[in-house]
Amino acid sequence: MLRTAEITAELTGELGGDNFHNLHWRSKLEFSVDCFICERTGRTTVFERGAERALCSGSRSGFQRHYTAGRIAAYDTTSGKDRLALRALVDFWWSPFEDARDGRRGQAPTSHPWVRLHIGYYCPKTKEPGKNSVQTNLVRPCALRCAHCDAVMATDTTAPAVRLLT
């Protein structure tokens, strides 16, 4: 059956002015999904905006990375001088199964939803691009710093939210 999860996140802080790093959400996200193809629970699955399928991490022993039925159905961002927000809808196929290794029943979404959202930026001092990310299991508040000039670009005060819609 087709399931849809809504993923939302927000970064705050002084995003403009002298510290403008052109912070933006990148088109890739990682989301934990119970995969009915490799029959494993809690698999990190990579979704790329515009892609027709997602990539499951597979298992550490045996079944390797593989494509799975999933896509980013909607991807909306808003930004202002003190806020950068994201709302993504992720479609994925799911079917009941028992984990091939430990017998746990698969769920949609997985019993411990986890997400990592990727961020891009451009350092005005060094004129170099950079990457960062936020994820649900970080200690908050968390300051996102530029890898080139060490400036605080934004603050991550709230974990990304995952909500099953269908």
Beta strands, then each sheet from edge to edge (+ up, - down):
strand 1: 2-12
strand 2: 24-35
strand 3: 40-48
strand 4: 54-56
strand 5: 66-68
strand 6: 70-79
strand 7: 83-93
strand 8: 115-123
strand 9: 128-135
strand 10: 142-145
strand 11: 152-156
strand 12: 161-164
sheet 1: 6+ 7- 1+ 12-
sheet 2: 5+ 4- 3+ 2- 8+ 9-
sheet 3: 10+ 11-
end
